[in-house]
Amino acid sequence: MNTINPNETNSWKELSNHFKFISKIHIKDFFLKDFSRFKKFSLIFKNKILVDFSKNNITKNTIQLLIQLAKEMGLETAIKDMFSGKKINYTENQPVLHIALRNMGHDPIVVDGRNVMIDVKNSLEQMKVFSNLIIQGKWTGYTNKKITDVVNIGIGGSHLGPNMVIESLKQYRNHLNVHFISNIDSYNILSILKKINFETTIFLISSKTFTTKETMTNATTIKNIFLKKTKIKKSLEKHFFALTTNVQYAQNFGISKNNIFRFWNWVGGRYSLWSSIGLSISLAVGYKNFISLLQGAYDMDVHFSKKKLEENIPVILALIGIWYNNFFNTETEAVLPYNYHMHKFVEYLQQTNMESNGKNINKQGKKVSWQTGPIVWGGVGTNSQHAFYQLLHQGTKLIPCDFIIPINKTNKFKKHSVQLLANFLAQTKALAFGKNSNDFEENINFNVNLTNNEKLFSTFKSFDGNKPSNSIILDILDPYNLGSLIALYEHKTFVQGVIFNIYSFDQWGVELGKKMANDIENSIYSTNESNLSFDSSTNGLINFCSKVLSNR
């Protein structure tokens, strides 16, 4: 286990000195001095994904120093440890093997003396058979009608990943309607119930432990409504399925053993879409496309584990992120997909990154004195251009951006595709190069007829530029490329966690709120105000809410 903090390394100190030099240089000056900058600062994955990182405040020396930092922090060893099945999730004593779920090379990965690829292969076969039965209409409901709707009941990684993939791959969807119940807010359930017919709907209860309170509350409510309607307990076998590591709890809930799709404790929830948690994906786009998704991720895994750090796309993007977060003191990064179907992508990445690296304790159990995970946010272009890009261009905050676009070569509305691409390219150019007051002064001096007010107002149209961004261009948004893109960001998060010297694969920070919620829930039902033992604010809020509820 690494025992050094990043800010104690020689490379961190060199980067601090280097920053003093770099911070004085405008991005446009790098391009003026080097006409081949794009070629030097871009990488291509499988001739399918181009990553351009030339519009950043970096030089070749910056990258070299960042690579040196990665090596000092033991990144190369950490990568090998993850791929070999070592228990790098130290606080939970588990390996981290979402990479095994998409191991299309089927190389053995041994955990506690067992080749886990045997279990992975069996799980995929079960998903394949079931998906085909549902899609082909061979699996029918309790009244022998074909299945038309699928409802995934889960939260966190059991919801965000599958939902994002299904939305992103709308062009590959079949006839099945797929719905998601995640929020404990009853309106989520009510809105879905209006859309489905129990006779033709199956329910996938997606929970790693089968104890997640929101999921189990929603699942129990749905089950009770279903049984009230059908009045036949055995009908559950035709409609209810569990995606879980906890077979016993699923059976106790009433799920037939044959309806349980297993995965394993070495799969983190936010990395579980590649497992049986992705059953809704396989149902929505077909098993063949689900495998293509896995293949894309696997090829990115191979790239990540085999390429030199200098040519490694997830590594380079991770290091650039650290460069801004810790030396430029940026606290956020925006992810901006220019594709309507990718509207769930940022929400998914928020969990991947912030639940992984939102930590302030290092591996030695001490408070960190450097920035760890950034705030990840964003939105879909071009809508976002008319919402928050003003802040990106002329605000007081420096916000590094990832612009993502699939070239929509199959779109029959070519004019729309070209305009979208033009906006994508224009925004990265405008952010980097800007349009400063000197440009306006030249126009002002040339036009002697301008009034003082016109000269004044020209300053409001000045753009400083020098705003960094990465451009990620996919040749098409298909299952393979989406799988590669997701894996890219997963590995970027992993790299940053290693360099931050934190454990990326636990999430203890969400537990306190869950425990408090249980205690408060019991208090809300209490009618005795004097029995409350929380702080005055919480007591006051509970009393107010209890009175409102009692008056209903």
C-alpha positions in Angstrom: 0.0 0.0 0.0 1.3 3.4 -0.9 2.2 5.5 2.1 3.2 8.8 0.6 1.0 11.9 0.2 1.0 13.6 -3.2 2.1 17.0 -1.9 5.1 15.3 -0.3 6.5 14.1 -3.6 9.3 15.8 -5.5 7.1 16.1 -8.6 4.4 18.0 -6.6 7.0 20.6 -5.6 8.3 20.8 -9.2 4.7 21.3 -10.4 4.2 24.1 -7.9 7.2 25.9 -9.3 6.1 25.1 -12.9 2.7 26.5 -12.2 4.2 30.0 -11.5 5.5 30.0 -15.0 2.5 28.4 -16.8 -0.1 30.5 -15.0 1.2 33.6 -16.8 0.8 32.2 -20.3 -2.5 32.5 -22.3 -3.6 29.3 -24.1 -3.6 31.2 -27.4 0.1 31.9 -27.0 0.9 28.2 -26.9 -0.8 27.8 -30.3 1.0 30.9 -31.7 4.4 29.3 -30.7 3.6 25.8 -31.9 1.5 25.1 -35.0 1.7 21.4 -34.4 0.3 21.6 -30.9 -2.9 19.7 -31.8 -0.9 16.7 -33.0 1.2 16.7 -29.9 -1.7 17.0 -27.5 -4.3 14.6 -28.9 -4.8 10.9 -28.8 -7.0 8.5 -30.8 -8.6 5.3 -29.4 -9.3 2.6 -31.9 -9.9 5.1 -34.7 -13.2 5.7 -33.1 -12.7 8.3 -30.3 -10.5 11.4 -30.6 -9.4 13.1 -27.4 -8.0 16.6 -28.0 -6.4 18.1 -24.9 -4.4 20.8 -26.7 -6.7 23.7 -25.4 -5.3 23.4 -21.9 -2.7 25.4 -19.9 -0.1 22.8 -20.3 3.3 22.2 -22.1 5.2 19.0 -22.7 7.0 19.7 -19.5 3.7 19.9 -17.6 2.7 16.4 -18.8 6.1 15.0 -18.0 5.9 16.4 -14.4 2.4 15.0 -14.0 3.5 11.6 -15.3 6.3 11.7 -12.8 3.8 12.4 -10.1 1.8 9.4 -11.1 4.8 7.2 -11.0 5.9 8.5 -7.6 2.4 7.7 -6.3 2.7 4.1 -7.6 0.0 4.3 -10.3 1.5 1.6 -12.5 1.5 -0.9 -9.6 -2.0 0.2 -8.6 -3.3 -0.6 -12.1 -1.7 -4.0 -12.0 -3.2 -4.7 -8.5 -6.7 -3.9 -9.6 -6.6 -6.0 -12.7 -5.0 -8.9 -10.9 -7.8 -9.0 -8.3 -5.9 -7.7 -5.2 -8.1 -6.4 -2.4 -7.6 -2.7 -3.1 -11.0 -1.8 -1.5 -9.1 -1.9 1.7 -11.8 -0.6 4.2 -14.2 -3.3 3.0 -11.5 -6.0 2.3 -12.7 -6.5 -1.3 -11.1 -6.6 -4.7 -12.4 -4.1 -7.3 -13.3 -6.1 -10.3 -15.9 -4.4 -12.5 -13.2 -5.0 -15.1 -13.9 -8.8 -14.8 -17.5 -8.2 -15.8 -16.5 -7.1 -19.3 -13.4 -9.3 -19.6 -14.0 -10.3 -23.2 -10.6 -11.9 -23.4 -11.8 -14.3 -20.6 -8.4 -14.3 -19.0 -8.6 -16.0 -15.6 -9.0 -13.6 -12.6 -8.6 -15.4 -9.3 -10.2 -14.3 -6.1 -9.8 -16.4 -2.9 -8.7 -19.3 -5.0 -11.6 -19.2 -7.5 -11.6 -18.0 -11.1 -14.4 -15.5 -11.0 -14.7 -15.6 -14.8 -16.6 -18.8 -14.5 -19.3 -17.1 -12.5 -19.3 -14.1 -14.8 -19.8 -16.3 -17.9 -22.7 -18.2 -16.2 -24.4 -14.9 -15.3 -24.1 -13.6 -18.8 -25.6 -16.8 -20.2 -28.5 -16.4 -17.8 -29.0 -12.8 -18.9 -28.9 -13.8 -22.6 -31.5 -16.6 -22.2 -33.9 -14.4 -20.2 -33.5 -11.4 -22.4 -34.3 -13.4 -25.5 -37.3 -15.0 -23.9 -38.8 -11.6 -23.0 -37.9 -9.8 -26.2 -39.2 -12.7 -28.4 -42.5 -12.9 -26.4 -41.9 -16.4 -25.2 -42.1 -15.4 -21.5 -45.6 -14.4 -20.6 -47.3 -12.9 -17.5 -49.7 -14.6 -15.2 -52.6 -14.2 -17.7 -50.4 -15.6 -20.5 -49.9 -12.2 -22.2 -46.6 -11.2 -23.7 -44.4 -8.8 -21.7 -44.5 -5.2 -22.9 -43.0 -3.2 -20.0 -40.0 -3.6 -17.7 -39.7 -1.7 -14.4 -36.3 -1.4 -12.7 -36.6 -0.7 -9.0 -33.3 0.5 -7.6 -31.3 3.5 -6.5 -27.8 4.9 -6.9 -25.7 2.6 -9.1 -28.6 0.2 -9.5 -30.5 3.0 -11.3 -28.1 5.7 -12.7 -26.0 3.4 -14.9 -28.7 1.4 -16.6 -30.9 4.5 -17.0 -28.1 6.5 -18.5 -27.2 3.7 -21.0 -30.7 3.0 -22.1 -31.4 6.7 -22.7 -28.1 7.1 -24.5 -28.8 4.2 -26.8 -32.4 5.1 -27.7 -31.6 4.5 -31.4 -31.0 0.9 -30.5 -34.2 0.4 -28.5 -36.7 -2.4 -29.2 -40.4 -2.6 -28.5 -40.1 -3.0 -24.7 -41.0 0.0 -22.5 -38.4 0.4 -19.7 -39.3 2.4 -16.6 -37.3 3.3 -13.5 -38.5 3.6 -9.9 -35.7 5.0 -7.7 -36.9 7.9 -5.6 -38.7 7.1 -2.3 -41.0 9.9 -3.2 -44.3 8.1 -3.9 -45.0 10.3 -6.9 -42.3 8.3 -8.7 -44.3 5.1 -8.2 -47.6 6.7 -9.0 -46.3 8.1 -12.3 -45.1 4.6 -13.4 -48.3 2.8 -12.2 -50.3 5.1 -14.6 -48.2 3.8 -17.5 -48.2 0.0 -17.0 -50.4 -3.0 -17.0 -49.5 -5.6 -14.3 -50.4 -8.4 -16.7 -47.7 -7.5 -19.1 -45.0 -6.0 -16.8 -42.0 -7.5 -15.1 -40.2 -5.9 -12.1 -36.5 -6.0 -11.6 -35.6 -5.4 -8.0 -32.0 -4.1 -8.2 -30.2 -4.0 -4.9 -26.7 -5.2 -4.1 -27.5 -6.1 -0.5 -31.3 -6.3 -0.9 -31.5 -4.1 2.2 -31.3 -0.6 0.6 -34.2 1.1 2.3 -35.5 3.2 -0.6 -35.4 0.2 -2.9 -37.0 -2.3 -0.6 -39.8 0.2 0.5 -40.6 0.8 -3.2 -40.4 -2.9 -4.0 -42.7 -3.9 -1.1 -45.2 -1.3 -2.1 -45.3 -2.5 -5.7 -45.5 -6.2 -4.6 -48.4 -5.5 -2.3 -50.3 -3.6 -5.0 -49.6 -6.4 -7.5 -50.8 -9.2 -5.1 -53.9 -7.2 -4.2 -54.7 -7.1 -7.9 -53.8 -10.6 -8.8 -54.7 -12.3 -5.5 -52.4 -15.2 -6.5 -49.1 -15.3 -4.7 -47.6 -17.7 -7.3 -48.1 -15.0 -9.9 -45.0 -13.3 -8.5 -42.9 -16.0 -10.3 -43.9 -14.6 -13.6 -43.3 -10.9 -12.8 -40.7 -10.3 -10.1 -36.9 -10.8 -10.4 -34.0 -9.9 -8.2 -30.6 -8.5 -9.2 -28.5 -8.9 -6.1 -25.5 -10.4 -4.2 -27.9 -11.5 -1.4 -29.8 -14.6 -2.6 -31.2 -15.4 0.8 -32.8 -12.0 1.3 -34.2 -12.1 -2.2 -35.9 -15.4 -1.5 -37.2 -14.2 1.8 -38.8 -11.3 -0.1 -40.7 -13.9 -2.2 -38.5 -14.0 -5.3 -38.2 -17.5 -6.9 -34.6 -18.9 -6.8 -34.7 -19.2 -10.6 -35.6 -15.5 -10.9 -32.4 -14.3 -9.1 -29.6 -12.8 -11.2 -26.5 -12.7 -9.1 -23.5 -10.5 -8.9 -20.8 -10.3 -6.3 -19.4 -8.2 -3.5 -16.3 -7.3 -5.5 -18.6 -5.2 -7.8 -19.2 -1.7 -6.5 -22.7 -0.3 -7.0 -21.6 2.6 -9.1 -19.7 0.2 -11.4 -22.4 -2.4 -11.6 -24.1 -1.7 -14.9 -21.8 -4.2 -16.5 -23.2 -7.0 -14.2 -26.7 -8.4 -13.9 -27.7 -4.9 -12.7 -27.5 -4.2 -16.5 -30.3 -6.7 -17.2 -32.7 -3.8 -18.0 -30.1 -2.6 -20.6 -30.0 -6.1 -22.2 -33.8 -6.1 -22.3 -34.0 -2.6 -23.8 -31.4 -2.9 -26.6 -31.0 -6.6 -26.9 -28.3 -8.9 -25.5 -26.1 -8.5 -28.6 -25.9 -4.8 -28.0 -25.2 -5.3 -24.3 -22.2 -7.4 -25.2 -21.0 -4.7 -27.6 -21.2 -2.3 -24.7 -19.0 -4.7 -22.7 -16.6 -5.1 -25.6 -16.1 -1.3 -25.8 -15.4 -1.1 -22.1 -13.0 -4.1 -22.3 -11.0 -2.5 -25.1 -10.7 0.6 -23.1 -9.6 -1.6 -20.1 -6.8 -3.1 -22.4 -5.8 0.4 -23.5 -5.7 1.6 -19.8 -3.8 -1.4 -18.5 -1.3 -1.8 -21.4 -0.5 1.7 -22.8 2.4 3.8 -21.5 1.2 6.5 -19.2 2.2 9.2 -21.8 -0.2 7.6 -24.3 -2.9 6.6 -21.9 -6.1 8.5 -22.4 -7.7 8.0 -18.9 -4.3 8.8 -17.3 -3.8 12.0 -19.2 -7.3 13.3 -18.5 -7.0 12.4 -14.9 -3.7 14.2 -14.5 -5.0 17.3 -16.3 -7.9 17.3 -13.8 -5.5 17.1 -10.9 -3.4 20.0 -12.4 -6.4 22.3 -12.4 -7.9 21.1 -9.1 -4.8 21.4 -7.0 -2.6 24.1 -8.7 -5.2 26.4 -10.4 -7.5 25.8 -7.4 -10.5 25.1 -9.6 -13.1 23.2 -7.6 -15.5 22.1 -10.3 -15.3 20.6 -13.8 -18.1 20.7 -16.4 -19.0 17.8 -18.7 -20.9 18.9 -21.7 -22.3 16.3 -24.1 -23.6 17.6 -27.4 -26.1 14.8 -27.9 -29.7 14.8 -26.9 -29.7 11.2 -25.9 -26.8 11.7 -23.5 -28.9 13.9 -21.1 -28.3 11.4 -18.2 -24.6 11.1 -18.7 -23.5 13.9 -16.4 -25.8 12.7 -13.6 -24.2 9.2 -14.0 -20.6 10.7 -13.9 -21.5 12.7 -10.7 -21.8 9.4 -8.8 -18.9 7.7 -10.5 -16.6 10.6 -9.5 -18.0 12.3 -6.4 -19.0 9.1 -4.5 -15.6 7.6 -5.3 -13.3 10.6 -4.6 -15.3 12.8 -2.3 -13.0 11.9 0.6 -11.0 13.9 3.1 -9.2 11.0 4.8 -6.1 9.5 3.2 -5.1 5.9 3.2 -3.3 6.3 6.5 -6.5 7.6 8.2 -5.4 11.2 8.4 -7.0 14.4 7.0 -5.8 15.4 3.6 -4.2 18.9 3.0 -4.8 18.9 -0.8 -7.9 18.9 -3.0 -9.5 15.5 -3.8 -12.5 14.9 -6.0 -13.9 17.9 -7.9 -17.6 18.9 -8.2 -18.8 17.4 -11.4 -21.7 19.2 -13.2 -22.8 20.1 -16.7 -25.6 19.7 -19.2 -26.5 19.0 -22.8 -25.4 21.3 -25.6 -26.8 23.4 -27.2 -29.4 24.0 -24.5 -26.7 24.7 -21.9 -25.3 27.4 -24.1 -28.4 29.4 -23.4 -28.3 28.6 -19.7 -24.9 28.7 -18.0 -22.2 29.3 -20.6 -22.3 32.9 -19.8 -20.5 31.9 -16.5 -18.0 29.8 -18.4 -17.0 32.6 -20.8 -17.2 35.8 -18.7 -17.6 34.6 -15.1 -15.0 35.0 -12.3 -14.5 31.3 -11.9 -12.2 29.1 -13.9 -14.1 25.9 -14.9 -12.3 23.3 -17.0 -14.7 21.6 -19.4 -15.0 18.2 -21.2 -16.9 18.7 -24.5 -18.3 15.4 -25.9 -19.9 14.9 -29.2 -20.7 11.8 -31.4 -20.7 12.7 -35.1 -24.2 11.8 -36.0 -23.5 10.5 -39.5 -26.8 8.6 -39.7 -29.0 11.6 -39.0 -31.2 12.5 -42.0 -31.3 16.1 -40.9 -27.8 16.9 -41.9 -28.2 20.6 -41.4 -29.0 20.0 -37.7 -25.9 17.8 -37.3 -23.6 20.3 -38.9 -25.0 23.1 -36.8 -24.5 21.1 -33.6 -21.0 20.2 -34.6 -20.2 23.8 -35.4 -21.5 25.0 -32.0 -19.4 22.3 -30.3 -16.2 23.4 -32.1 -17.0 27.1 -31.7 -17.4 26.9 -27.9 -14.1 25.3 -27.3 -12.4 27.8 -29.6 -14.2 30.8 -27.9 -13.3 29.6 -24.4 -9.7 29.1 -25.2 -8.9 32.1 -27.4 -11.6 34.6 -26.4 -11.9 38.1 -27.9 -10.1 40.7 -25.7 -10.3 44.4 -25.4 -7.3 44.9 -27.8 -9.4 43.5 -30.6 -12.2 45.9 -29.8 -9.7 48.9 -29.4 -8.5 48.2 -33.0 -12.1 48.4 -34.2 -12.8 51.5 -32.1 -9.7 53.3 -33.3 -10.5 52.4 -36.9 -14.1 53.8 -36.6 -13.7 57.4 -35.4 -17.4 57.9 -35.5 -18.0 55.7 -32.4 -19.4 57.6 -29.4 -18.0 57.3 -25.9 -20.9 55.1 -24.9 -20.3 52.7 -27.9 -16.6 52.5 -26.8 -17.7 51.7 -23.2 -20.2 49.1 -24.2 -17.6 47.3 -26.4 -15.8 46.3 -23.1 -18.9 44.3 -22.1 -18.4 42.2 -25.2 -14.8 41.3 -24.3 -13.9 37.7 -23.7 -10.7 36.9 -21.8 -10.4 33.4 -23.2 -7.7 31.2 -21.5 -10.5 28.8 -20.4 -9.4 25.2 -20.7 -11.3 22.3 -22.3 -10.9 18.8 -23.6 -12.7 17.8 -26.8 -13.9 14.2 -27.0 -15.3 13.2 -30.4 -16.9 9.8 -31.1 -17.4 8.6 -34.7 -20.9 7.5 -33.6 -22.9 6.9 -30.4 -23.3 3.2 -30.5 -23.0 0.5 -27.7 -19.3 -0.1 -28.3 -18.3 3.6 -28.1 -20.5 4.3 -25.2 -18.9 1.4 -23.3 -15.5 2.8 -24.1 -16.5 6.2 -23.0 -17.9 5.1 -19.6 -14.8 3.0 -18.9 -12.6 5.9 -19.8 -14.2 8.0 -17.1 -14.2 5.1 -14.6 -10.4 4.8 -15.0 -9.9 8.5 -14.9 -11.6 8.4 -11.5 -9.4 5.5 -10.4 -6.2 7.3 -11.4 -7.1 10.4 -9.5 -8.0 8.4 -6.4 -4.5 6.7 -6.5 -2.8 10.0 -6.8 -5.0 11.6 -4.1 -3.9 8.7 -1.8 -7.5 7.9 -0.9 -9.7 4.8 -1.1 -12.0 5.4 -4.0 -14.2 2.3 -3.7 -16.0 2.7 -0.4 -18.7 5.3 0.3 -19.0 5.6 4.1 -20.0 9.2 3.7 -23.6 8.2 2.7 -24.1 6.0 5.8 -24.5 8.7 8.5 -27.5 10.3 6.8 -29.1 6.9 6.3 -28.8 6.1 10.0 -30.1 9.5 11.1 -33.1 9.1 8.7 -34.1 5.9 10.4 -34.1 7.6 13.8 -35.9 10.6 12.6 -38.5 8.5 10.8 -39.6 7.0 14.0 -39.8 10.4 15.7 -42.1 11.8 12.9 -44.7 9.2 13.9 -44.5 10.3 17.6 -47.1 12.7 18.9 -45.1 13.6 22.0 -43.0 16.7 21.3 -41.1 16.4 24.6 -39.7 13.0 23.7 -37.6 14.5 20.8 -33.9 14.4 21.6 -32.3 16.1 18.5 -31.0 19.6 18.2 -33.5 22.4 18.4 -33.7 22.9 14.6 -34.4 19.3 13.8 -36.9 19.0 16.7 -38.7 22.1 15.4 -38.8 20.8 11.9 -40.1 17.4 13.0 -42.8 19.1 15.1 -43.9 21.3 12.2 -44.0 18.4 9.8 -45.8 16.1 12.3 -48.6 18.7 12.8 -49.0 19.1 9.0 -49.3 15.3 8.6 -51.7 14.9 11.5 -54.0 17.5 9.9 -54.4 15.7 6.6 
